[in-house]
Amino acid sequence: MTTIHIIIAIFVLFAMSRTYLRLKDGELNIFAFIFWMLNWVLVAIIGFWPGVTQRIADIIGIDRGIDTVVYFSILALFYLIYRLYVKIEHLEQDITKVVRDEALDKFNDKSNE
């Protein structure tokens, strides 16, 4: 086992333990837990067997395996950013509704006095 394999193994085990603790604390639901655990397993597979990426690259017609990793990583990041954007938009709408309702309640309380 080379130094990079040891570093990857330590990182993946650390990340998996943190993911499990977030599930245990209730900060992650089961679907998010499974999603992140699969990601960490993929990191381990790519780290220990980088030839897998070259096989995938050959299948989909990309020259190098690392390019495949970069392309899929960029796609995944864009998708995660999109999900965060949608979630933030919903939170902003919820906050606006709460503030509006609170302001109307205070206004109605003052006008009833």
N, C-alpha and C positions, 0 to 999 in steps of 0.2 A: 504494500500500500504506500503510495507516494504522499508527500506532504499535502498536496492539493486535495487528495482524497480524504485525508484526516480533517482538513479544514472544512470541506463540504459536509462530511459526516457530522462534525460538531455543530455546524450551523443548522443543518436540517433537523437534528435532534433537538436543538435549542428552540427552533421555530415551531416544531411540532409540540413541544412541551408548553410553550406559550399559548399556542392555539388551543390545546386541551384545557389549560387553566382558564382561558376566556370562556370556553364552553361551560366549564364547571361553575364559574362565577355568574353565568347567565348573560354575559355580554355578547355571546354569539349564539345564534340558533343552530339547529342541527344541519341545515342546508349550508350555511356559511362555514361551519366546521368541516363538513365533507369537502366543500370547494377548496378551502385552504389546505387541508390535509392532502388532497390530490395534487395541488400545486407543489407542495413540499416533496411529495414522492416523485413528481416529474423532475424537480431540481436534482434530487438524488440520482435518478436514472440517467439524466443527461450528464451529471458530474462524474459518475462512475463508468458509464458506457457511452462516451461521446459519439461512437460510431453509429448509434441509433439515429442521431440527427441526420447523418449522411444518407442513411437508407431512406428516411422520410423525404429528404431533399431530392433524392433520385426518383422517388415515386411521383412527387408533385412537379418535378422539372426545374428545381432550383440547383444552382451549381455547387454550393457549399452548405454543409450542415449548419454552420454557425449562422449563415444568412437565414436559414429556416427558423432558427431560434429567435433571431432578431425580428423577423417579420411577424411571427406569431406573438412575440412579446409586445410589439407595438400594437397589434390588433387587440390583444387582451387589455392593454393599458387604455386604449381609446374606449373600449367597451366599459371598463370600470369607471372612467371619467364620465361617460354618458350616464351611467347608473347613479353616480354621485350628483351630477347635475340635476337629474330628475328628482332625486330625493331632496336636494336643497330647495328646488322650486316648490315642492309640496310643503316643506317646512316653512318657507316664506309665506305661502298662502295661509297656512294654519296660524302663523304668528299674526298676520294681518287681520284675520278673522277674530282672533282672541282680543287684540288691541282695539279693534273697532267695537266689538261687543262690550268690552270693559268701558270704553269711552261713552258709549250710548247709555250704559247702566248708570254711570256717574252723572251724566247730563240729566237723565230722567229723575234720579234721586234729588238733584239740586232743584229741578223745576217743580217737584212735588212738595218741597218745603215751603 
